[in-house]
Amino acid sequence: MVFFPSCFNRNPFEMVDGQPRLPDALDVCTEWLLAKRFLEKGIFVTCGDWDLQQMLPSECRRKSIEYPPQMKKWVNIKTLFTDQQGIKGRGMMEMLNALNIEHVGRHHSGIDDCENIANILIKLLKHHDPKDAKELMFNHLRTLR
């Protein structure tokens, strides 16, 4: 999905009209993840557990859609931040400020939030060698049951 500046002044329901439905969007996402071999070398990083632990599973159940197995594991950047910084990671903006990282784009805009969360992760892992960083991520892995 591509957003243009004109989208920001529109009714949110107009923005999703004509867009793929959830089953199709999950299929496209799965195909992309497989093509990029993401499942072999990557993990989702979220800002909180709600999206992958509550919202998406609930929506999949409601719509009788099989929950994508690749989305059953993730790392919550808030817990990683808390462990690394010794202060509670209450939200993306607070973590960015604490790490002196400039916020990019529009808050709560999906692609911009992804970039900001990635910047937090990079800063948190910056001083670890790759093996330690991988172990640190594994130690913070969340799993949907």
Order of alpha helices (4+ residues) and beta strands (2+ residues): alpha-alpha-alpha-beta-alpha-beta-alpha-alpha-alpha-alpha-beta
